Amino acid sequence: MAEIKANKILLVEDEFNIAKLFVYNLTKAGYECEVASNGREGYEKTISYRPDLIISDVMMPEVDGYEFRKMLLQNDELKKIPFVFLTAKGEEDDILQGYDLEIEDYILKTSSPKIVLAKVSAILKTLEKERSKVVDEVSKAADSMGVKVVPEEFPVFEGFEIKHWHQPHKNVPGGDFIDYIKIDNDNIVVVLGDTMGKRWGAWYFAVAYAGYVRSATRFVLEATKDYKPSIILQKVNESVFKDERISDVFITLSIVIINKTDKTARYSGAGDLPLFLKTEKEVTPFLSNGLLLGFSESGEYQDHELKLESGNEIFLVTDGITEARNSNGEMFREEGFIDFLKSVPSNIDTLEALKLKMEEFTAGNYDDDVSVINIKVL
Amino acid sequence: MEIIEEVIDDIVVEIINLDRATLREAEDLKDKTTSKLNAGFNKFIIDLSNVEFIDSTFLGVIVGTLKKAVKNGGDLKLIGFQPNVRAMFELTRLFRVFETYPELQEAIRSFYKK
């Protein structure tokens, strides 16, 4: 820990009591700390003090946090210093505007000292390539914030077995997310998304997108009883497309609505890998037509309707599977995945077999998040 | 250099000299294209002839640049696809939104046709 405690932090905050509290906690944890009371002073101190990390308030007199950040971005040297926004409220507007300015993270002023220190430590350790400790502390912080991108439990849905396998890239929270939304007794929505990028930003956006999808789903479901995944996708796409602050973020999304009474699956996708249907005889990929979310206002989303029978299995996957590589650098590919599904007998748990296969293929070295959802008709 | 930038008239050409274009190099491309967009350029050509694999983060930067270029009245065109990269663009349905050309001169000419 000794080398971490020598790190220098510049805190830019105009509220004296908050600055005092942060300085107290940071110095107690062993960090060296300087304070500036607005963006202009912050900029001057950044030049003279050369901190390892900058934590800055947003609302400040003279030069606010956004302006301060923009000033730093103009300077090739200063813009490399990790930058964290301190926000008064957890509002998406603040947070998303912050990410647009290439910040590392944001901290709520109301966060407990434990979370603040975990985040600060995580960012600095990342720089020092001490990944293992970072993962542990950020995971703890994420847990205490109650933020999840993948449900801990599988949904219970009569007549079906729904489960998933999610392996974050190098155990760091990444851009994949999974969600299950039970609409009523008969219908459940299954969501798999992949946010482009693999670092903390992607993890944050995965959280934000999971929220977007949930809201859009509810909106669509309140307006109609004709449950169509393409309408949910279009709604999410419109919100994302119009939102300038996340214009750099692109996402693939697969949505499946399962109806247990008539045993159907309605599927629509945006830039995603195909849905794979495994029956006793064959494995069929269903490729959706839709564009990546947020790219064009009309995403041209279409629905596939699949009639299911007992024993059928549906697989949704992200590119962590198809682009996984073996020690020779060869990729698993979509064809490899289909061949694998074909090779698994119906009395074997396909998802468990896939985990073993991927472990063997990659020797545990994954290049990306790996996410698979498996829906089996009982 | 992994990414070589040239300016031909008012067109920015980014030559990606990488077998695998991934997260690690995506930042470099983003810095280059952002700086050119900020300087007022809106016409881009990305040469992928040497690229055997492109990951979603790198692809995200290309897509983001296209979106901004179009918004500023320009375009981004791609040249030189190897089979794997072509497959990636087909899979994500991005072939529908990018104009692609076999070689540089043709891509340059396409900017002045309209």
Interface residues (C-beta under 8 A of the other chain):
Chain A: D194 M196 G197 K198 R199 S247 D248 V249 F250 T252 G271 L273 N289 G290 L291 L292 F295 S296 D319 E323 M331 E334 D367 D368
Chain B: T22 L23 F53 D55 S56 T57 L59 G60 V63 G64 K67 K68 N84 L91 T92 R93 L94 R96 V97
